[in-house]
């Protein structure tokens, strides 16, 4: 009997959490569409179902609270009570109270606290003021829950610690490495291996690939829950600023690695707060500009190759570039702020300690927002960019890797060493011929790619290594944030999956190195950070006059 009851309670827990989330979302939507009867009916049905389920299990506190709330919702639904901002605030507070009570009963406490009773009395008074009657709570019903009052149980979905997933991922990575070594051995010894052994190897190889894919899939979580938790926060923070705003969500089915999502969660808090504090205008100002009095913040996600692109955009006033310029002058961030273009000024927003506010408030002004966003996103190999149009709005774009465990890579050779480039950054591969390129000192230069000039640099030179020669060089064209560069290498080893391994301590602060991996023959290869490599190449002495040389080369007909 006890085991059966635990299954029922586990199902009740999962359904109630989902129902409360739907109730909260519907109430927030009612603020935008107060006359939508279907939304109010949905909230009423959820509350009615919750009351019935709680009563059947003998959860008296939940039943009493849901009963009073249902009575108030019924009066709103039949039109005898009009929805107001105060009532909506009470209803949202009731959702929070129901969440507290659900947690309590699942942990063995079935009683209304003083806070809950005060809210319950307020709900009764709200209904009585308009309807002329005060509803009475139901008597505590006896039921099996009184005999087997449970502690908190897990929902009917298995919860796994992230550390356990990391160990599984590491084991899957080791299998991938062993598979690569076995593949190489089969190729080298193919003539001496029987057909049955080759066939068994192929079957095992397929199983390895499936195992790795399933472990990766377990680590992936949808972005929807992370996005939706900001819906209510946007509303309440806007009210605190004397504004009105709503959050629109798009692409909530996109999935991302559970490790990456923690960094995204922190970044979104700062970006959304900035949109509300600095972007969205007051209702009066928006009305004067011909805008909807309710500001709009759009939170969207989409997958691009091996990356997830998350964008937070608003229809507010945009970034005040004049204020940014003045602040840059005050902080000494630029010699001549007046000479900076908009893109350069927006880049200053990410500077540590930067804020256009002279005084700090609870929401903004301490200069840690966008700097924290960039640090959090770049910590997992992502990037952040900011765009703004005065009077129209601003958009912050966050690009993050789908996973930190395995990447699709492209292996290249420099001398006797092999390096791995993230495949998502590789555009194409070309031959570096004597004709058709404009060289400077042999280590950097320009070449023509379909009529357009492309800067190139020896990868060894960009990494600060000696420059080997003697092989026919190839060019791997890489791109990051719209910047393209040709990396000259000695050999192209092709695409392969790279299982990312932690770096040894002495390499953790080398900016050009993003990680390491083990090759099929057991050797270690370093995974390169293309962004840092491009930045390093731009800082080389040979590159100082490259823009001038590009122009001169085009005029002379060299490219």
C-alpha positions in Angstrom: 0.0 0.0 0.0 2.8 2.4 0.9 4.7 1.7 -2.4 1.5 2.4 -4.4 0.8 5.6 -2.5 4.4 6.8 -3.1 3.8 6.3 -6.9 0.6 8.3 -6.7 2.2 11.1 -4.7 5.2 11.2 -7.2 2.7 11.6 -10.0 0.8 14.3 -8.1 4.1 16.2 -7.4 5.1 16.3 -11.1 1.6 17.3 -12.3 1.2 20.0 -9.6 4.6 21.6 -10.4 3.7 21.8 -14.0 0.2 23.1 -13.2 1.5 25.9 -11.0 4.0 26.9 -13.8 1.1 27.1 -16.3 -1.0 29.0 -13.8 1.7 31.6 -13.3 2.2 32.0 -17.0 -1.5 32.4 -17.6 -1.9 35.0 -14.9 1.0 37.0 -16.4 -0.7 36.7 -19.8 -3.9 38.0 -18.2 -2.2 41.2 -17.4 -1.7 41.8 -21.1 -5.1 40.4 -22.1 -7.3 41.0 -19.1 -10.5 40.1 -20.9 -9.3 36.7 -22.1 -11.9 34.3 -20.6 -10.1 31.2 -21.7 -7.0 32.1 -19.8 -9.1 32.6 -16.6 -10.8 29.3 -17.2 -7.5 27.6 -17.5 -6.3 29.0 -14.2 -9.6 28.0 -12.6 -9.3 24.4 -13.9 -5.7 24.0 -12.7 -6.7 25.3 -9.2 -9.8 23.0 -9.2 -7.7 20.0 -10.2 -5.0 20.8 -7.6 -7.7 21.0 -4.8 -9.3 17.7 -5.8 -6.0 15.9 -6.0 -4.7 17.3 -2.7 -8.0 16.5 -0.9 -7.9 12.9 -2.1 -4.4 12.5 -0.6 -5.4 14.2 2.6 -3.2 17.2 2.3 -5.4 19.6 4.3 -3.4 22.8 4.1 -3.1 22.6 0.3 -6.8 21.7 0.0 -7.9 24.7 2.2 -5.8 27.2 0.4 -6.8 26.0 -3.1 -10.5 26.0 -2.0 -10.4 29.7 -1.1 -8.4 30.6 -4.2 -10.8 28.6 -6.3 -13.7 30.6 -4.9 -12.1 33.9 -5.7 -11.3 32.7 -9.3 -14.9 31.5 -9.7 -16.1 35.0 -8.9 -13.7 36.5 -11.4 -14.8 34.0 -14.0 -18.5 34.6 -13.6 -17.9 38.4 -13.8 -19.1 39.3 -10.3 -15.6 40.5 -9.5 -13.4 42.6 -11.8 -9.7 41.8 -12.3 -7.5 44.6 -10.9 -3.7 45.0 -10.5 -4.1 44.3 -6.8 -6.1 41.1 -7.3 -3.6 39.9 -9.9 -0.7 40.5 -7.4 -2.7 38.5 -4.9 -3.2 35.7 -7.3 0.5 35.6 -8.2 1.3 35.6 -4.5 -1.1 32.6 -4.1 0.9 30.7 -6.7 4.1 31.2 -4.6 2.2 30.1 -1.5 0.9 26.9 -3.2 4.5 26.1 -4.2 5.6 26.5 -0.6 2.8 24.3 0.6 3.5 21.7 -1.9 7.1 21.6 -0.8 6.0 21.4 2.8 3.6 18.5 2.4 6.2 16.5 0.4 8.6 17.0 3.3 6.1 15.9 5.9 4.7 19.3 7.0 0.9 19.8 6.4 0.0 23.1 8.0 -0.5 26.7 7.0 2.1 29.1 8.2 1.2 32.6 9.6 2.2 34.1 6.3 0.0 31.8 4.4 -3.0 32.4 6.7 -2.6 36.2 6.3 -2.7 35.8 2.5 -5.6 33.4 2.8 -7.5 36.0 4.9 -6.7 38.7 2.3 -8.1 36.4 -0.5 -11.3 36.0 1.5 -11.7 39.7 2.1 -11.1 40.4 -1.6 -13.9 38.1 -2.6 -16.2 39.3 0.2 -15.8 43.0 -0.5 -17.3 42.5 -4.0 -19.5 39.4 -3.6 -20.8 40.1 -0.1 -19.9 36.7 1.2 -16.9 35.2 2.9 -16.1 31.7 1.8 -15.3 29.1 4.4 -12.4 26.7 4.1 -13.2 23.0 4.0 -12.7 20.8 7.0 -9.6 18.7 7.0 -10.4 15.5 5.2 -9.0 12.2 6.5 -7.3 10.1 4.0 -4.3 7.8 3.4 -2.0 10.8 3.5 -2.7 11.1 7.2 -1.3 7.6 7.8 1.6 7.8 5.4 2.7 11.4 5.4 5.7 11.3 3.1 9.0 13.1 2.9 9.8 14.8 -0.4 9.9 12.3 -3.2 11.5 12.5 -6.6 9.4 13.2 -9.6 8.9 10.3 -12.1 12.0 11.5 -13.9 15.5 10.3 -12.9 17.7 13.1 -11.5 21.4 12.6 -12.1 24.2 14.7 -10.5 26.2 16.7 -13.1 29.4 15.1 -11.7 28.0 11.7 -12.6 27.3 12.9 -16.1 30.8 14.3 -16.4 32.2 10.9 -15.4 30.0 9.1 -18.0 31.1 11.6 -20.6 34.7 11.1 -19.7 34.3 7.3 -20.0 32.5 7.8 -23.4 35.5 9.9 -24.4 37.9 7.3 -23.4 35.9 4.8 -25.5 36.1 7.2 -28.4 39.9 7.4 -28.1 40.2 3.6 -27.8 37.9 3.2 -30.9 40.2 5.6 -32.9 43.3 3.6 -31.9 41.5 0.3 -32.9 40.4 1.9 -36.2 44.0 2.8 -37.0 45.2 -0.7 -36.1 42.6 -2.3 -38.3 43.6 -0.1 -41.2 47.3 -0.8 -40.7 46.9 -4.6 -40.2 43.9 -5.0 -42.5 45.6 -7.6 -44.7 46.3 -9.8 -41.7 42.9 -9.6 -40.0 40.1 -12.0 -40.8 36.8 -10.8 -42.3 34.9 -11.9 -39.1 37.1 -9.8 -36.9 36.6 -6.8 -39.2 32.9 -7.3 -39.2 32.8 -7.5 -35.4 34.9 -4.3 -35.2 32.4 -2.5 -37.4 29.5 -3.6 -35.2 31.4 -2.5 -32.0 32.2 0.8 -33.7 28.6 1.4 -34.3 27.7 0.7 -30.7 30.4 3.0 -29.5 29.0 5.8 -31.6 25.5 5.2 -30.3 26.7 5.1 -26.7 28.5 8.4 -27.1 25.5 10.1 -28.7 23.2 8.9 -25.9 25.5 10.2 -23.2 25.7 13.5 -25.0 21.9 13.6 -25.3 21.5 13.0 -21.5 23.6 16.1 -20.9 21.4 18.3 -23.1 18.6 20.3 -21.5 16.0 22.5 -23.1 16.3 26.3 -22.7 12.6 26.8 -22.1 12.6 26.4 -18.3 15.6 28.8 -18.1 13.8 31.4 -20.3 10.4 31.1 -18.6 11.7 31.7 -15.1 12.3 35.3 -16.2 8.7 36.0 -17.3 7.5 37.1 -13.9 10.8 38.7 -13.0 10.5 41.1 -16.0 7.1 42.2 -14.9 7.9 42.8 -11.3 11.3 44.5 -12.0 9.5 46.8 -14.5 6.9 47.7 -11.9 9.8 48.5 -9.5 11.2 51.0 -12.1 7.8 52.5 -12.7 7.6 50.9 -16.1 5.5 48.2 -17.9 7.2 45.4 -19.8 6.5 41.8 -21.0 8.9 39.1 -22.0 8.4 37.2 -25.3 10.1 33.8 -25.7 11.1 32.1 -28.9 13.0 29.0 -29.6 12.5 27.5 -26.2 12.9 23.9 -27.5 16.6 24.5 -28.3 18.9 22.4 -26.2 22.3 23.0 -24.7 24.8 21.2 -22.4 23.9 21.3 -18.8 27.3 22.7 -17.9 27.0 25.6 -20.3 23.5 26.5 -19.2 24.7 27.6 -15.8 26.9 30.3 -17.4 24.0 31.3 -19.6 21.7 31.6 -16.6 23.9 34.2 -14.9 24.5 36.2 -18.1 20.7 36.5 -18.8 20.0 38.0 -15.4 22.4 40.9 -16.1 21.3 41.4 -19.7 17.6 41.5 -18.9 18.1 43.8 -15.9 20.1 46.2 -18.2 17.3 46.2 -20.8 14.8 47.2 -18.1 17.0 49.7 -16.3 18.5 51.4 -19.3 16.4 50.5 -22.3 12.7 50.3 -21.7 11.1 53.8 -21.2 8.3 54.8 -18.9 4.8 54.3 -20.2 4.3 58.1 -20.5 7.5 58.5 -22.6 6.7 55.6 -24.8 3.2 57.0 -25.4 4.7 60.3 -26.4 6.9 58.5 -28.9 4.0 56.6 -30.4 5.1 53.3 -28.9 3.0 50.7 -27.0 2.9 51.7 -23.3 4.1 48.1 -22.5 7.7 47.6 -23.4 8.7 44.4 -25.2 11.8 42.2 -24.4 12.3 39.3 -26.7 14.4 36.3 -25.5 15.2 33.9 -28.4 17.4 31.0 -29.1 18.5 29.1 -32.2 21.2 26.6 -33.2 23.9 27.5 -35.7 26.2 24.6 -36.3 28.0 23.7 -33.1 26.7 26.8 -31.3 23.6 28.1 -29.6 22.8 31.7 -30.3 20.8 33.4 -27.6 19.6 37.0 -28.3 18.0 39.4 -25.9 16.4 42.4 -27.7 14.1 45.2 -26.6 12.1 47.9 -28.2 13.4 50.6 -25.8 15.5 53.7 -26.3 18.7 51.9 -27.3 22.1 52.6 -25.8 22.8 56.2 -25.0 26.1 56.5 -27.0 26.6 60.1 -25.9 26.4 59.0 -22.2 28.9 56.2 -23.0 31.2 58.7 -24.6 31.1 61.0 -21.6 31.7 58.1 -19.2 34.6 56.9 -21.3 36.2 60.4 -21.1 35.6 60.4 -17.3 37.2 57.0 -16.8 40.0 57.6 -19.2 39.1 54.6 -21.4 40.0 56.3 -24.7 42.4 59.1 -25.6 39.8 60.8 -27.9 36.3 59.4 -27.2 34.8 61.8 -29.8 36.8 60.0 -32.5 35.3 56.6 -31.7 32.5 55.1 -33.8 29.4 53.5 -32.4 30.7 49.9 -32.5 33.9 51.0 -30.6 31.8 52.9 -28.0 29.5 49.9 -27.5 32.5 47.7 -26.9 33.4 50.0 -23.9 30.1 48.9 -22.3 31.8 45.6 -21.5 34.8 47.3 -19.7 35.1 46.3 -16.0 33.4 48.9 -13.8 31.7 50.7 -16.6 28.3 52.2 -16.0 26.5 55.3 -17.3 24.8 55.7 -13.9 26.4 58.1 -11.5 24.8 56.4 -8.5 24.2 52.7 -7.8 20.7 51.3 -7.3 19.5 47.8 -6.5 19.1 47.1 -10.3 22.0 48.9 -11.9 24.9 51.4 -11.6 27.7 49.3 -10.1 29.4 48.6 -13.4 29.4 44.8 -13.0 26.6 43.9 -15.4 27.9 43.6 -19.0 31.5 42.8 -17.8 30.1 39.9 -15.8 28.2 38.8 -18.9 31.3 38.7 -21.1 33.4 36.9 -18.4 30.7 34.3 -17.9 30.1 33.6 -21.6 33.8 33.6 -22.6 34.6 31.3 -19.8 32.9 28.5 -21.8 34.4 29.6 -25.2 31.5 31.8 -26.2 31.3 35.4 -27.3 29.1 38.4 -26.7 28.1 41.3 -29.0 25.9 44.4 -28.6 23.9 46.3 -31.2 21.8 49.4 -30.8 19.6 51.8 -32.8 18.7 55.0 -31.1 15.0 55.2 -30.2 14.4 51.7 -31.6 16.1 49.4 -29.2 19.1 47.2 -28.5 20.1 43.6 -28.9 22.7 41.5 -27.0 23.8 38.4 -28.8 25.3 35.5 -26.8 27.0 32.7 -28.7 27.8 29.5 -26.8 29.1 26.1 -27.7 26.5 23.3 -27.6 28.7 21.2 -25.3 32.0 21.4 -23.5 32.7 17.7 -23.7 33.2 16.8 -27.4 33.6 19.0 -30.4 33.8 18.4 -34.1 37.4 19.4 -35.0 39.7 19.8 -38.0 43.2 18.5 -37.4 46.2 20.2 -39.0 49.9 19.6 -38.8 52.7 22.1 -38.0 56.1 20.4 -38.2 55.7 17.1 -36.2 52.9 18.5 -34.1 49.1 18.2 -34.7 46.6 20.9 -33.6 42.8 20.8 -33.7 40.7 23.7 -34.9 36.9 23.7 -34.0 35.2 22.7 -37.2 32.6 25.4 -36.8 35.3 28.0 -37.3 36.8 26.4 -40.5 35.5 28.0 -43.7 37.6 26.2 -46.3 41.1 24.9 -47.2 43.3 26.2 -50.0 46.8 25.7 -51.4 49.3 28.5 -50.9 50.9 28.9 -54.3 53.8 31.1 -55.3 51.6 32.9 -57.8 48.6 34.8 -56.7 49.7 35.8 -53.2 51.4 38.9 -51.9 54.0 38.0 -49.2 55.8 40.0 -46.5 58.8 38.4 -44.9 57.6 34.9 -45.6 55.5 34.6 -42.4 52.5 36.8 -43.2 51.0 38.0 -46.4 47.9 38.5 -48.5 46.3 36.2 -51.1 43.4 36.4 -53.5 40.4 34.3 -52.7 37.8 34.6 -55.5 38.9 38.1 -56.2 38.9 39.2 -52.5 42.1 39.8 -50.4 42.7 37.5 -47.5 45.4 38.0 -44.8 47.4 34.9 -43.9 49.9 34.0 -41.3 52.0 30.9 -40.6 50.2 29.1 -37.7 53.6 28.4 -36.1 54.4 32.1 -36.2 51.0 33.0 -34.6 51.7 30.5 -31.8 55.1 31.9 -31.2 56.9 28.8 -32.5 59.8 28.4 -34.8 58.6 28.3 -38.4 59.2 24.9 -40.0 59.5 24.6 -43.8 60.1 22.0 -46.4 56.6 20.8 -47.0 54.0 22.1 -49.5 52.0 24.6 -47.4 48.2 24.7 -47.2 45.9 27.5 -46.0 43.0 26.8 -43.6 40.6 29.8 -43.7 39.1 30.3 -40.2 36.5 32.8 -39.1 35.4 34.3 -35.8 32.9 37.1 -35.2 33.1 38.2 -38.9 36.9 38.2 -39.0 38.6 35.8 -41.4 42.3 34.8 -41.5 44.3 32.2 -43.4 46.4 29.9 -41.2 49.3 28.4 -43.1 50.0 24.8 -42.0 52.2 21.9 -43.2 49.5 19.2 -43.4 45.8 18.7 -43.4 44.6 15.7 -41.4 40.9 16.2 -41.9 37.8 16.2 -39.7 37.6 14.2 -36.5 35.7 14.3 -33.2 37.8 15.7 -30.3 37.1 14.6 -26.8 38.2 17.7 -24.7 40.6 17.0 -21.9 41.6 19.5 -19.2 44.8 21.3 -19.8 47.9 20.8 -17.6 48.4 23.6 -15.1 51.2 25.3 -17.0 49.1 25.7 -20.1 45.9 26.9 -18.6 46.8 30.6 -19.0 47.9 30.4 -22.6 45.2 32.2 -24.5 45.6 30.5 -27.8 45.0 27.0 -26.3 41.4 26.1 -25.5 42.0 22.5 -24.5 43.6 19.2 -25.4 42.6 15.9 -26.9 44.1 12.4 -27.4 44.6 11.2 -30.9 43.9 7.7 -32.2 47.6 6.8 -32.0 47.8 7.9 -28.3 49.5 11.3 -28.9 48.2 14.5 -27.4 47.0 17.3 -29.6 46.2 20.9 -28.5 42.8 22.4 -29.4 43.2 26.0 -30.5 41.1 29.0 -29.6 40.6 30.6 -33.0 39.5 34.0 -31.5 42.8 34.3 -29.6 44.8 33.1 -32.6 43.3 35.8 -34.8 44.0 38.4 -32.1 47.6 37.2 -31.7 48.1 37.4 -35.5 46.8 41.0 -35.6 49.3 42.0 -32.9 52.3 40.6 -34.9 54.8 43.3 -36.0 54.4 42.2 -39.6 50.7 42.9 -39.5 50.9 46.6 -38.4 50.8 47.9 -41.9 48.5 45.2 -43.4 45.5 47.4 -44.0 47.7 49.9 -46.0 49.4 47.0 -47.8 46.0 45.6 -48.8 44.9 48.8 -50.4 48.3 49.2 -52.1 48.3 45.7 -53.3 44.8 46.1 -54.9 46.0 49.3 -56.6 49.0 47.6 -58.0 47.0 44.6 -59.2 48.7 42.0 -57.0 45.5 40.8 -55.5 
